[in-house]
């Protein structure tokens, strides 16, 4: 399902709308072709009572799924903010008295740059195994721990440096874990099937109507198509059209480059 969630927003919207409208047209034509003439009077009697049930089922599934995915996107942005906050704490901790801040700031800047360039999209975001970023985080770890171990630094400052570094690595692991999460396939299939069933049932209701009257089901088909497009756009914050913002980390990168965290 990754290939589907990685499509551009325009492709998702046009594709799902086209599919929904095609199913609506096929349902109208199919009922005419498949139902014997002597049984066509029974079609509205069967389809009409099903509309509230199918509509409610799709509405409930869509509301729960979209609310969940929107919350997941907000949570993903929160994780990025947490990582930026941890990086800021480390940058400030490096400005403590008797701490050589420049090596830590340089290593932190290198790590954040490589994270944004190498581990922010597609499979690399979920795997977290970019070789350049891996070397950068290892170099940052060694630099911070070596500085914290210097006797001149003192225990309180050394502890602060190590705790800040742990915050960076912990927030990184949380981001990678979040990026590997996917919507359960069965959940998506159930939502898609319920939406298509609603469209088919709507098409069955208007199979005897004129073409102009039959256009009334375009509204139902459009709502279903747009809901499905939105679902797939929301469900992959590191791989889809609604990509999680890296602005919090970019702000820290800018601060490091400008010397905002300078000791003076």
Secondary structure by P-SEA (a helix, b strand, c coil): ccccccccaaaaaaaaaaaaaaaaaaaaaaaaaccccccccaaaaaaaaaaaaaaaaaaaaaaaaaaaaaaaaaaaaaaaaaaaaaaaaaaaaaacccccaaaaaaaaaaaaaaaaccccccccccccccaaaaaaaaaaaaaaaaaaacccccaaaaaaaaaaaaaaaaaaaaaaaaaaccccaaaaaaaaaaaaaaaaaaaaaaccccccccccaaaaaaaaaaaaaaaaaacccccccccccaaaaaaaaaaaaacccccc
